[in-house]
């Protein structure tokens, strides 16, 4: 997918930083994909709700490729940015970078594109406010 415009380093706004614990890993000490996806969805939701100025719901997710494993104790950073906006929908690109505690260098772990729709208090689709 690589929506990073060939720029080295993270793309987008830093939304979350989390350090996984042993309970978040498999028997090899690698973070579960579900744990990672949960935080990616949270980062995308935060961005979508800020843009839509209210509730927003996930309606689609592009495929994800896991570039490298995340180890316990690594600092995991979630970056999000708006890629496209429609009448009621928003495409939010999320990429995940990690910094291993013993190396100190950042590396990309995964990226994907989430599609959200703005919803009202009754759960019905509504328009996204103008971004002027």
Secondary structure by P-SEA (a helix, b strand, c coil): cccccccccccccccbbbbbccccccccccccaaaaaaaaaaaaaaaaaaaaccbbbbccccccccccccccccbbbbbbbbccccccbbbbbbbbbbbbccccbbbbcccbbbbbbbbccccccccccccc
